Structure formats: C-alpha cells, structure tokens
Amino acid sequence: MDSFDYIVVGGGTAGAILAARLSEDPRRTVLLLEAGGTDRGFWVPIPAGFSKLLAGSAFNWRFQTEPEEATYHRPIVVPRGKGLGGSTLINGMIFVRGQRQDYDGWAQLGATGWGWDDVLPYFKKFETFEASDCDTEVRGTDGPINIVRVGERPVLSEAFIDAAEQAGFPRNPDYNGKDQDGFGYYQVNQKNGRRWTVVDGYLRPALS
Ligand SMILES: Cc1cc2nc3c(=O)[nH]c(=O)nc-3n(C[C@H](O)[C@H](O)[C@H](O)COP(=O)(O)OP(=O)(O)OC[C@H]3O[C@@H](n4cnc5c(N)ncnc54)[C@H](O)[C@@H]3O)c2cc1C
C-alpha cells in the first residue's frame, strides 16, 4: 500500500481512537504513524509498574522544562508516553469524567454540543464500567475502555472514608455517576488486574 485515505500522526490516546474509528468504514484506508515502538513491555500491563515506566525511557519521552527563575532554576520532569498507546502506557489509569456543572457551564458560555446531556452518550459509549451496582442510566456497559474500582480496601482508606462520613460527607460509590460529591474509591482503566490501554480498547480490535 503506498497511498491512504487518512494519515493519523501519533498512535497515542487520540490518534489510536481516531484511526480505529476511521477504519470502521472498510472502504477507507488508514495509516497510523507512531514515533515510538509497540506497546509490548514487561511493566506496561502491571499497574504498580508505572513507577518503573516513568523512570525508564522505553515508553516515556522524558521531557524536561527549561530551568527558570520560578522553579529555582531547576528543570521539571514532564513525562509523556512513547509507543503505540501513547500516555495510556504510562499514566496513572485514574478515570474521572468531570462533573455536570462544568460541562453545562461551558455550553452556557457558547460551547454548543458540550453540555452534560450532549456528552453523556459518548462517555457511555466509550466505557465498560465493570461493577455489579453499575447505574446504566449514566454508565456504559459495552464500550471499548474497561473501568473498574480499585480492588484493594486498605484499613487506613476505610477509616478515612468512615471519618469523612462521620464529619457529614456522603460515601459516594460512583463519583462518575449522577453526583460527584463525597468520598470513595478511585476507578481505573484496568481489566483482570491489568492496565487497559487505548491499544487494548481500540487499536487491537481494529487491526483486522
Ligand atoms: C505520567 C502520566 C500520568 C497520567 N495519569 C493520568 C490519569 O491517572 N488519568 C487520566 O485521565 N489521565 C492521566 N494522564 C493523562 C493522559 O494519559 C493524557 O492526557 C492522554 O493520554 C493524552 O492523549 P494524547 O492523544 O493527547 O497524547 P498521547 O497519548 O501522549 O499520545 C501522543 C503520541 O504521539 C506520538 N508522537 C509524538 N510525536 C510524534 C511524531 N512526530 N510522529 C509520530 N508520533 C509522534 C507519541 O510517541 C505518543 O505515542 C497521565 C499522563 C501521564 C504522562
């Protein structure tokens, strides 16, 4: 193949999703260009491996800011993902949608189509929220990106959430649901205890 209908530059989060969606039309050819390598690496699927990934350069461009007065002349580390999957190979996997009022505020300021009710169908389409108490009115159950609650329940975290409740704040089992207020556990991009990247969700299923 030496010509393509679309060329997408960068196989990270946005590029992989764009390429996968464009290629859903079998009449179209799509070339996805990625400056890094594949997503295969020992530490990539292991959630706790992210500190190793940040320290290395196999999947991290390891950018730094220029030293400047405001940073006491220190360079500041700016990690960015490298390789198919981009920053989803090295990120913290924490999944937060944002709250209704933010989106509605933007829509009121003129960002037509970006109100909460406008974006909610896309959030739902994007995800599979793997939870027995999943509220399907606001959460998706058959999208490409897998979301779970972190599995661990450390005693200190439980005590912290209990203390919040005792202080009058609600325990919130789903901060990505109807209401973001309250205390609860993070939701993360993982499946079966492993990191779930944009390659897993979008690119690999599109390859065929
Ligand atoms: C350390 C870290 C932790 C994070 N934690 C979280 C988190 O917990 N939750 C959350 O929601 N978000 C988190 N993020 C942010 C999130 O991962 C990014 O916002 C998102 O992945 C950015 O997507 P993107 O498509 O803009 O860029 P990327 O996913 O970074 O993709 C850009 C791609 O383009 C490639 N590229 C660059 N230049 C070229 C070129 N000239 N030619 C070809 N390819 C090129 C790069 O190699 C890379 O693969 C984190 C990010 C980092 C770095």
The ligand as an ORCA input file, in Angstrom:
! r2SCAN-3c Opt
* xyz 0 1
  C       2.656     10.084     33.892
  C       1.235     10.395     33.461
  C       0.174     10.087     34.324
  C      -1.133     10.352     33.922
  N      -2.177      9.937     34.716
  C      -3.443     10.066     34.263
  C      -4.532      9.518     34.985
  O      -4.356      8.869     36.025
  N      -5.799      9.701     34.486
  C      -6.021     10.379     33.319
  O      -7.185     10.505     32.911
  N      -5.010     10.894     32.602
  C      -3.731     10.719     33.043
  N      -2.704     11.205     32.292
  C      -3.022     11.973     31.089
  C      -3.433     11.134     29.877
  O      -2.728      9.916     29.797
  C      -3.164     12.008     28.643
  O      -3.882     13.221     28.772
  C      -3.590     11.368     27.329
  O      -3.099     10.049     27.205
  C      -3.066     12.260     26.190
  O      -3.507     11.741     24.960
  P      -2.923     12.319     23.620
  O      -3.523     11.559     22.499
  O      -3.076     13.803     23.616
  O      -1.345     12.068     23.711
  P      -0.532     10.721     23.957
  O      -1.399      9.617     24.459
  O       0.648     11.083     24.793
  O      -0.058     10.300     22.504
  C       0.824     11.062     21.714
  C       1.552     10.053     20.813
  O       2.172     10.741     19.716
  C       3.435     10.169     19.494
  N       4.222     11.164     18.760
  C       4.714     12.348     19.211
  N       5.336     12.997     18.216
  C       5.221     12.226     17.104
  C       5.643     12.366     15.761
  N       6.297     13.451     15.345
  N       5.355     11.389     14.878
  C       4.668     10.291     15.274
  N       4.255     10.085     16.552
  C       4.521     11.055     17.441
  C       3.957      9.853     20.872
  O       5.008      8.905     20.852
  C       2.679      9.313     21.544
  O       2.523      7.922     21.355
  C      -1.379     10.966     32.661
  C      -0.310     11.267     31.806
  C       0.989     10.974     32.182
  C       2.112     11.261     31.231
*
